[in-house]
């Protein structure tokens, strides 16, 4: 087990092993940093669209499903922004590509990523909403 740990952290010492998610060149490490940023931006864009669409009229704001979708989108935006920073807030002494932060920036990023996981719980709530409305035949008034 220690051998696997040493091999996975080989980017620190420069010794052999897969390490750094298999990225053995700076170009591959850069891709590992920028791909999550690109995906986070797509997620932010999509969530902003859903948020706008669900709250643009008072009638839409009153529907429970739209309220849940707006909440999910808000927390997804928060988490996606935190993910978009990828390695930037991580302390430099961790030897990760693109890390320029300190312990406080790393903790802040972790906090906002955890806040973003609320979107997962909202997703479960929407699934329960669909179960109750489609399978059980409940109306919106009964759910409110």
N, C-alpha and C positions, 0 to 999 in steps of 0.2 A: 504494500500500500504506500509506503514512503517513496518507493521507486516511481510509482505512477504520479505521485504528487510532484516529485522533483522533475519528471519529464514534462508535466503540464505547466510548470513554472520556468521552463528552460530559457525563456526570453530574458529572464533576469541575469542568469549566469552565462548564457551563450552556449551551454552544453547541448548535447544531442537530445532528440525527442520531438514529439509532435507539437507541444506547447502552443500558446497563443492561437487556439482554435485551428491549428494546422497552417497558420500563416507564417511562412518562412522568409518572406521578403517584405520590404517596407511598403511596396505597392499593395500587397495582399492585406497588410495591416491597415493601410489607409482605406481600403475597400470595407474592411470590417468596421471601421469608424463611420464611414459615410453612408453605407447602406441603411442602417437604422435611422439615420437622419432623414434620408429620402422617404422612407416608409412612414416615419413620424409626420412628415409634412403632408403626405397623402391622407393620413388619418385625421390630422387637424383640419384639412380642407373639407373632407367628408363630414366630419362632426360639425363644423361650422354651418355647412349646408343643411344638415338635419336640424340643428338648433334653430336656424333661421326659419326653416319650413314649418317647424312645429309651434313656433311662438309668434308668427307674423300677424295673426288675427285673433281677436278675443274669443271667437268661437272655437278655434283650434286650441287655444290655451286652456279651455275648460275640459277638454277630453283627457281622461286619465292616461290613455296610451301616449298621447303627445307630451304630457307632463313627465312620464317616465322616460320617453325618448330624449326629451330636452335635458333631463338630469343625467342620463347616460352620456349624452354628447358632451355636456359640460365637463364631467369628470374624465372623459376620454381625452378632451383637449388638454386638461391639466397634466394628465399622465404622459401624453404624447409630447408635450413641450419638454417635460423632464427627460424623456427618452431621447429627444432630438439633440440634447447636449452630449450624449454618449459618454466619451471618456474625458471631455473637457473639465468637468468639476472634480475629477479624481486627482488626489495628490500626486505630484510629479515623482515622488520617491517610490511610487508603485511601478514605475517603468512601463506604463502602458502608453501606446502610441497616442499622441494628442493630449495627454493629461497635463493640465496646467493649474489645477485647483489646489485646495487644501482640505483639511478635515471638515471644516464648516461647510464648504461648498458641496462636498461629497454627501454630507449628512442632509443638506437641503435637497439635493437631487433625490436621495433615497426617500425622504419624506414625501415629496411630490409624486414620485413613482408609486408609493404606497397609497396616496390619496387617489391616484388614477385607477387603482384596483377596485374602487367603489363601482366603476363601470361594469365590472364583472357581476357584481351583486344586482345591479339594475337589469342586466341581461337576464338573470334568473327571474327577477320580478316580472319582466315582460313575458317570459316563457309561462309563468304561472297565470298571468293575465290571459294569454292566448288559450291555455288549458281551460280556464274558467269560462271564457266567452265562447269558444268554439265547441269544446267537448261537453261542458255542463250547461251551455246555453244562457249564461248569466248576461244581464244587460249592464251597460255602463253605470246606470243609476244605482244598481245593487252593489257595485264595486266601490263607488265613491263613499 
